[in-house]
Structure formats: C-alpha cells, structure tokens
Amino acid sequence: MPSIFSRIVAREIPAHILLEDDDFLAFLDIRPIREGHTLVISKAEVPDVFDMPEPLLSGLLPFARPVACAIKDVTGAQRVGMAVIGLEVPHAHIHLVPIDGLYDIDFRRARPADYDKLAAVAERIRKALTT
C-alpha cells in the first residue's frame, strides 16, 4: 500500500511543494514545529533513509541544501536543523526545521497549520529558491 508521501508524489493528496526533481520532493509539513518546517522525501518507496540505495542517499543532502538555505532566508532563523526520525511515515524522509537554539527541534510542539498560512510560506520559500 502506498504511503501518504507516495500519494503526495502522485498528486493524489495536495501539498505545498517547494522543490522537486526526478528523485526527491520537498514540501511543507502540515504539522510544523515552526514556520518553514519542511519534509524532504525520496520519491522511491523506501521505508527508511538508511535503507536508501547509495546513489539515492548521496543525492539527498545536495537536494536539501538549497531548500534549507531558502528556509533560513525566509524565516530569519539562525540555522536550519535536520532530523531523521522516520517513525511517523514509513517512507524515507528528513525534516528541515528553522532553529535558533538547541531545543527548537521538539516534535511535541507540532501543531496543525492553517492552509492559507502554509500557502503564503510556501510562496515565499519558492521565491527564495529562484533568486
């Protein structure tokens, strides 16, 4: 059965997509820890980041880098933290979260986001990716 992420890749479920190539997709998390919280996924249905074939795994961070830079620019965060959790959806993905301190990546703070606010954030990040 396809994961929810596979359904996003297939455009069966809407998402605020920030960047896409043949292997990866970056989109805003609908339960963000902080504005700009983004998921970067493999389009291949692989259950865990560390199960990804080597060529795919080696492409993950180069794909995520410009997204992280755009998130940082748009949010004004000191850094963009990265987390590999993988328990919530059995599909290879990383979280990119704007952070200003050591404890800013706390998934207990995740809350459903307003669709219109996500759309506005996505637009600002996409614009930062193209400049």
Secondary structure as GFF3:
##gff-version 3
##sequence-region A 1 131
A	DSSP	alpha_helix	4	9	.	.	.	ID=ss1
A	DSSP	beta_strand	17	20	.	.	.	ID=ss2
A	DSSP	beta_strand	24	28	.	.	.	ID=ss3
A	DSSP	beta_strand	38	42	.	.	.	ID=ss4
A	DSSP	three_ten_helix	49	51	.	.	.	ID=ss5
A	DSSP	alpha_helix	54	75	.	.	.	ID=ss6
A	DSSP	beta_strand	79	83	.	.	.	ID=ss7
A	DSSP	beta_strand	93	99	.	.	.	ID=ss8
A	DSSP	three_ten_helix	107	109	.	.	.	ID=ss9
A	DSSP	alpha_helix	115	130	.	.	.	ID=ss10
###
